Amino acid sequence: MRTNDLIGALAADVKPGLPPGRALAFAVAAGALAAAILFSLVLGPRPDIAHAVATIRFDFKFVLTLSLAASAALLALRLARPEAQAGKTILLIVPAMLAIAIVLELVNVPAQDWLARWIGHNSRACMINIPFLSLIPLFAILAAMRLGATTRPALSGAVAGLLAAGIGASFYAAHCPDDSPLFVATWYTIATSFVTGLGALLGSRFLRW
């Protein structure tokens, strides 16, 4: 099935008269459910997750990914209305938190360990699996946004990509054994940028009206 057919099929599952907020909530829920199923079938949680949840670095990954998803969702709602201002400054929340975490990491970790924490053990898997878990949420979110009346299709698509990446990264974080903010700032960001770029490309084509 081609991408435009898939997005069209997903959009057909959402009632045309559905308010933008409800349509987006439906798409996020459906996309997250699909990502959860893929996560459980393909990846699953890391073996030491019972211990990891008691560590601040592990928990902070979810603070970042869920904050990204939440801020992108709020911006997506604004972009669905043609008269609304984009308000892109809301997206600065996550980079600001990550910058603070990086400084704290560099202060508290010996310099000789910085490189190991930055490279980690799973960088390639990170860059593959976050986009993998984000694809269905991305298509679902684009389908919901297609019902709106955005005047900025590429930007709207990029924000859909950010939201989808936030969902995908939230699941992948439970599998990833690398918790350092240095790792997250590099490899999670690269993976998120790929999904965001894909969203912008698809949005510029499928969100025009």
Buried (B, 14 or more C-beta within 10 A) or exposed (E): EEBEEBBBEBBEEBEEEBEBEEBBBBBBEBBBEBBBEBBEEEBEBBEEEEEBEEEEBBEBBBBBBBBBBBBBBBBBBBBBEEEEEBEEEBBEBBEEBBEEBBEEBBEEBEEEEBEEBBBBEBBEBBBBBBBBBBBBBBBBBBBBBBBBEBBBBBBBBBBBBBBBBBBBBBBBBBBBBBBBBBBBBBBBBBBBBBBBEBBBBBBBBBBEE
